[in-house]
C-alpha cells in the first residue's frame, strides 16, 4: 500500500487517525502532517509501546484506510472512506 496517498489526503484522514489513537491531539496531528515516522514516534511516546508495535499499528490502520479509499473509488470523499463502516458488495 502507498503511504503517499495517506500523506496527500492527511487533512481528511487526520480525524480518523485521532479516532484510532485518541491520545493524539489536533496540534500533534497538524505537526505530523502525514509523515509516517513522526506519527510512529508520537504513538510510541504517547502509548509507551515499542517502535515495532507503533509501526504495526500504523500499517494495520493504513491497510484499512487505503482499502476503504479504494472501495469507494473517486465518487466519494476520502473522509467518507476513512469513517465508513459498510462493506463493499
C-alpha positions in Angstrom: 0.0 0.0 0.0 1.1 3.5 -0.7 1.7 5.9 2.2 1.8 8.8 -0.3 -2.0 8.6 -0.7 -2.4 9.0 3.1 0.1 11.9 3.2 -1.6 13.6 0.3 -5.0 13.3 2.0 -3.8 14.0 5.5 -6.3 16.8 6.2 -9.2 14.4 5.5 -7.6 11.4 7.3 -6.3 13.0 10.5 -9.8 12.7 12.1 -9.7 9.0 11.5 -6.2 8.8 12.9 -7.4 10.6 16.0 -10.3 8.1 16.4 -7.7 5.3 16.2 -5.2 6.9 18.6 -7.3 9.1 20.9 -4.2 10.4 22.8 -3.1 12.3 19.7 -4.1 15.9 19.8 -5.2 18.0 16.9 -2.0 20.1 17.3 0.2 16.9 17.2 -1.7 15.7 14.1 -1.1 19.0 12.4 2.7 18.7 13.2 2.8 15.1 12.0 1.2 16.3 8.7 1.1 12.7 7.3 4.8 12.0 8.0 4.8 8.3 8.9 8.0 8.4 11.0 6.8 11.3 13.1 3.5 9.6 13.6 5.2 6.4 14.7 7.4 8.3 17.2 4.5 10.1 18.7 2.3 7.0 19.0 5.3 5.2 20.6 5.8 8.1 23.1 2.1 8.6 24.0 1.3 4.9 24.4 4.5 3.6 25.8 4.9 1.0 23.2 7.8 -0.2 21.1 8.7 1.3 17.7 7.9 -2.1 16.2 4.4 -2.1 17.8 3.7 1.5 16.7 4.7 0.6 13.1 2.5 -2.4 13.2 -0.5 -0.4 14.3 0.1 2.2 11.6 0.5 -0.5 9.0 -2.8 -2.1 10.0 -4.6 1.3 10.0 -3.0 2.2 6.6 -4.4 -1.0 5.1 -7.9 -0.4 6.4 -7.9 3.3 5.3 -6.5 2.6 1.8 -8.8 -0.4 1.3 -11.8 1.8 2.1 -10.5 4.6 -0.2 -10.1 2.1 -3.0 -13.5 0.5 -2.4 -15.4 3.8 -2.8 -13.4 5.0 -5.7 -13.4 8.6 -6.7 -17.1 9.1 -6.3 -17.0 9.9 -2.6 -14.7 11.9 -0.4 -11.7 10.5 1.4 -13.3 11.4 4.7 -16.2 9.1 3.9 -13.8 6.3 3.1 -11.9 6.7 6.4 -15.0 6.7 8.5 -17.3 4.3 6.6 -18.1 1.0 8.2 -20.0 -0.5 5.3 -18.8 -3.5 3.4 -18.5 -3.5 -0.4 -20.8 -5.7 -2.4 
